[in-house]
């Protein structure tokens, strides 16, 4: 009989001839390698570009933060300056209000010396004045200014006749210190003329003549005193005229 003699050791790599062993390792590609180089280059450039972009954004962010901080400081300075300006404006408005009130006071002044002098120059020789009384202004309705804040005057006296009283009223209506439309005779009646005490000393009864007892009322003019400079000077009101002229020179009162 025949026996099979199979040597499996020869099939093992260690027993293979060197020339017959298969070479192991990485096989490098052959041919055009440009796409590979481009891919590697792009792969390397992307991180660089991303890193550069981040660095640029950080730099710009820092610059913007600094600019915002400077603007905040400028804004705070401007707020302080605006507050100062508003304070000055408020003080200026307060001064203007006080000045306007002062001017209003001066323009509403009606010196009694000037008005009495004006009455003395206008009263007829046939009319006598017994009393002159100031009438206070009538309180205005709520929310409304007074119709005549200067008030008025009431004149009482004696006249020789009713015509003399009418003539006196017409003369008063020409006065710039009074309102002509509101000057009127409120009472007028015949009475016995007052006689001196010595008239009946000898027992002789003297019949007193009849005279007219009158009452005239008028409102003081609301024409500003600055527009009555000529009249005030003529009546000798020097102090008020000097004050008004000083205010005109400063521009507080327009000429």
C-alpha positions, 0 to 999 in steps of 0.5 A: 500500500502507498502512504500519503506524505503531505508536508504542511510546513512548506505552506507556512510563510516562514518556509516560503522562499524569500522571493515568493513572500508577498510584500506587505505595506501601504500602496501609494497612489500613482498618477496625478496627485494635484487633487490630493495636494489641493484637498490637503491645502484646503484642509490646512487653510480652513482652520487658519481662516477660521482662526483669523476671522475669530481674531478679527472679530475679537479685535473689532468687538474690543474696539466697539466696546471701547467706542461704546464706553467713550460714548457712554462717558460723553453721554453722561457729560452731555446729561450733566451739561443738559441738566445745567442748561435746564437749570439755567433756563429755569433760573432765567425764566424765574428772573423773566417772570419776576422782571415782568411782575416788576414791570407790571407793578410799575406800569400799574402805578397811578401816583395820587399826586399826579391824579390830584394835580390833574383834577385840580387843573381840570375842575371848573371854577363853579365846581367844588370837590369835597371828597375823593375816595378810592374804589377798590377793584371788583373781584373777578369771577373764578378763572377770569382776570379782574376787569379793572385791577387799578380800581376807581375813584369817587368824587363828591362835591358841590356845583352851582348848577347841573350844567356845571356838573355835566361840564365837569364830567366832560372834562374828566372824560378827557383825562388819560388817568381815567376811563372816559367810558366808565366816568359817570354821574351817579347822584345829583340833587339840589341842596342848600348851600352850606353857610359859614357859622357867622352868617346868622350871628346878628339874628338875621336869617339868610336864605342859603342858595340852592346848589347841586350836590353831586357824586361822580364815579370813574375807573382808573385808566389801564393805560400803562404808566410807560405810555403816560410819561409826558402827563406824569412829567407835567404833573411832577411825578419825577421818581416814577418817570426816572424808574421807567426810563431806567427800565426802558434803557435796559430793554425791559420796557419797550419804548 
